[in-house]
Amino acid sequence: MSSSQGIPPLDDTLGAIIIGAVVGTFLFGIMTLQMFSYYRRYPDDTLALKMLVGAVWLAELGHSISLWHALYQITITFYGQLPHILDPPNSMPFTLQFASLINLMVQTFFAIRIHALSKRLLIPIISSLLTVTRFAFNIVMLVEFLGSDGFAVMETKLRWVMLCVSVIGPAVDVLTASALIFYLWRMRSETLLLQRTRRTIDTLILWSLETTSVTCATGILQLIFFISMDNLVWMTFFLLQPKLFSNSLLAHLNGRTRFRTGDGVQNLATTVTASATGAERMDTAMDFRSGASRHVLAPEVYAFSQDKEKSRAVPF
């Protein structure tokens, strides 16, 4: 896939990048709407969570600007100079760094989510280590790409790095989904729950699967096309991944209202009560009101306090 082999067909090179850019920009618009909806619905969320959402949006903005600047350079500034497709301007590899930042923030959030639900460290640590490793590989690719002849280096010097990045992404997605489903299912099986509570947990299990399946499938498709095809079709899925990650994060946060039912607030909540020895017991109950109990909430599992006028979400 080097320029010495002649000008490649535009359908599977520039066309693939444009498709990824157009669809990705559409997803960025959806993410922006979700962000405004989040800030409007959950003004009482923690500052850290609000800052996370803002940081992800800024990284998405940088990703979109870098991508469209590169496309403008290729299609307008260097119009007719087709070798620039395989050796794009420096703004193109910077989309890689913005994407890696988004992946790092979102995957870390989901690792914290697993720990909050399970109170165990093994899987969150493994997930975090893999995510940081992927971030480091992305930095290596950025540095090497900036000093290279463009996409040709991805098939030579950086091929093994690209393969590692492409494998780690879906692996973390599968690990995250499997852990969430396992701990939710164990909660469903090992506790005495009302039928309504069981249905809520079933919904949470399905929800956990939904939030990771699309990003995982996109990562697998990127890996398949990178290995099997000598063109840039894989770039379509590469460009879409950060947009899907950010949308899954916002859909997860905004989806809390799905569990509000009736004229009161009846939601699945996790109460973690510390004993005299410091051990913690996780009890699951329905219809929690304000009280003396301290609620420690996983992002899937929410308690709601109610006053005379409104219900206020209490986030993790």
N, C-alpha and C positions, 0 to 999 in steps of 0.2 A: 504494500500500500504506500509506495513512495512515488514522488513526482517523476522520477526517472522512467517509470513504467508508462508514462503518457497520461493524458488527461482522462480521469475516470468519468463514467456516466454521472450526470447531475442528479438523477433520480435517487440514487443510493448514497450520495455524498451531501451536496448542498441541500437537496430535497429533504433528506433525513433530518438535518439540523433545523431547517425551517419548520418542519412538522413539529419537532420537539419544542421549538420556540413558541409557535402559535398556541399549541395545546397547553404548554406550560404557562404562558401568559394568561390564558383563560382560567387555569387553576389558581394562579396568583390573585386574580380578581375575586374568585370565590373565597380564597383564604382571607383577603382583605375584608370582605363582607362579614366573614365569621369572626374576625378580630374585633370589628366594631360591635357586633352582636355580643361578644364575650364581655367587653368592657361595660356595655350597657346593662347586661343581665347580672353580672357578678362584681359590683363595685366593692364588695367587702372581702374579696379574695386577698390572699397574702401579697405583700409587695413583691416577693420573690417570684411568685407565679405570674404576676402582671408584667414584671420585667422580662421574664422568659418569653412571654408572648410577644412583647415589643421587640426583643432581640431577634427572635425568629423572623418576624415581619421585616425588620431592617435587612437581615441577611437575604431574605427572599427578594427584596427590592434591589440590593446589590447584584444578586444573581441575574435578575431580569435585565438590569441596565447593562451589565457586562456582556450578556448574550446578544442583546439587540445592537449594541455598539459594534461588536464583532461582525454581525450580519450586515450592518450598514456599510462597514468598511469593505467587506467582501463583495457585496452586490452593487454598491454605488461608487465609493471612492476608488476601488480597484475593479471597476466594471470591465468585463472582458478579459481580465487577467486571471484565468482559471487556476493557475498554480496556487493562488492565494487561498483556495478552498482547503487544500491539504496543508498549507502553511499559514494558518490564520493569524490575525493580529493578537497582541498579547492579552487583550481583554477576554479572548476566548478561554485560555487556561485559567483565568481568574474566576470563571464560573465554577471551576473545580473546587477552589478554595471556599467559596461561599456555600457550595453544596455540602462540603465536608463539615463546615460549621453547623449547618442546619441538622445534618445527620447526628452530629455529636450532641447537640442540645436536646433533640427529640428522643434519641435513644437513651440518653442519661435520664431524662424524665421518666421514661417507661421502666428503667431499671429501679428508680426510686419507687415507682408505683408497685413493682413486684415486692420490694422490701416492705413497704407499708402494709401490703396485704398478707404476706407470709411471715414477717418478722424473722426472716432468715437472710443471711448475707451471701451464701455461696453463689447462687444464680445471678444476683445483681452484680457481684464482683466479676464473675466471668463475662457477663454482658458488657460491663463498663470497660474491662480490659480489651475485649475485642473491638469495642467502639473507638477507644483511644488508639489502638493499633491501626485501625482503618484510617483514622485522622492523620496519623504519622505517615502512613503510606501515601495519602493524598498530598501531603506537603512535599514529599520526595518527588511525586509526579509533577507537581507544579514547578518546582525548581528545575527539573530536568527538561520539562516541556519548554520553558522560557528560553533555554539555551540550545534548543534543537531545531530541526528542520520541520517541525510540525507533527502531524499525526503519524508520520512514518516511525517515529521513535516509540510509539505505542505498540508496534508490531515487532520491535527489536529489543532495545535496551530495557524498556519499561514493561515488556509483556508480562513478566512474572509478577511485577508489582500490581498491574492492572487485574490480573487473575486473582491475586490475593484480595484486593479491594472488592472485586465482584463476588467473591465467595463469602467473605465476612458479612456483607450486608444481609443477604437472605438468611445466613446462619443465625445472626442476632435476631432477626424477625421471627424465625421459627422458635428460637429459644424463648423469646419474650411471650409469644402466643401460647406455647406449650406450658410455660410456668404459670401464667395467669389462669389458663383453663384448668390446670391441675389443682391449684390452690382454691379456686372457686368451687370446683367439683367436690373437693375434700370438705370444704365448708358446708356444702349442700348435703353431703352424705353423713357427716359426723355430728351434726347438731340437730336438735329437735326444733324444727322450723314449721311455721304455718305453711299451708299450701301456697298462699299468696307470696310468702317470702321465697319459697322454692322457685316459683315462676319468675320472680325478680332476678334470682341468681342465674336461672337459665337464660334470661335476657342478657345479663352481664357476660355470660360465657359467649353467647353469640356475638355480642358487641366487641369483646376482646378479639375474637377471630376476625371480625370485619375490619378492625383498625390495623391489622398487620398483614392480612392476606394480599391486599392490592400492592403494597410496597414490596412484599416478598416476591410476588409474581413478576413485578416489573424488574426487580434485580435479577431474577433467574433468566428472564428473556434477554436482558442486557448481556449476561454471561454467555448464553447460547449463541447469540448473534456475533459477539466478539470472537468467539472461538471458531465458529463455523463459516463466517462470511468475511471476505477480504474487501470490506467497504466500511462506510460509516453508519450503517443502519442501527448499530448498537447505540449511537449517540442519541437517537430519539428517546430511548428508555433511560439513558443516563441523565438527560436533561429533565426528564419528568420526575425522577425519584425525589429530589428535594421538595418539589411542589406537593407531592403526595404525602411526604412525611409531615410537612407543616399543616396540611389539611387534616390529616389524621389526628394531630395534636389538638387542633381547634375543635374538630368534631367531637373528640373525647371530652373536652372541657365544657362545650356548650350542650352536650347531651345529658347533662345532669337534670335538666328540666323534664326529661322523659320519665323520671321516676317520681314526679309529683302527682299524687292522685287524690281525688276526693276534695272536700271542702277544707280539710285540714292538711297536714303534711304527713304522708305515710310513705316512708322510704326505708330502704335497707340501710342500717347503720352498724358500724362496728365500734363497740365499746371495749376499750382495753383498760382493765382495772389492775393496778399494781398491787401485789400482795406484800406482806410484811418482809418477805425474803427478797423482794425485788423482781420476782417472776411476774410475767404478764399472762393474763387469760383473755382470750378473744371470745366475746359473746355476741351473737347476732340477734337483733330484735327488730321489731317494727314500731313505727309511730313514736319516734323519740321526740320529746318536748324539752324545753329548757329545764335544767335540773342541776343537781350537784355532781353528777357523773362527768368525768372528763372524756371527751370523744376524740379519739385519734383516728383519722379517716384516711383510707386509701382513696386514690382518685376514682376508683370504680364504686366506692362505697361511701355514701354521703349521709351525714346527719343534718337535720334541719331544725333550727330553733324557731319557735313561733311566739310572736307577741300579739297584742290585740289587733294590730292593723295589718301585719304582713308576715310572711315567712322569709327568713334570711338564710341563704346558703352558707354553711360553714365549711370551707375547703380544707384540704390537707395542706 
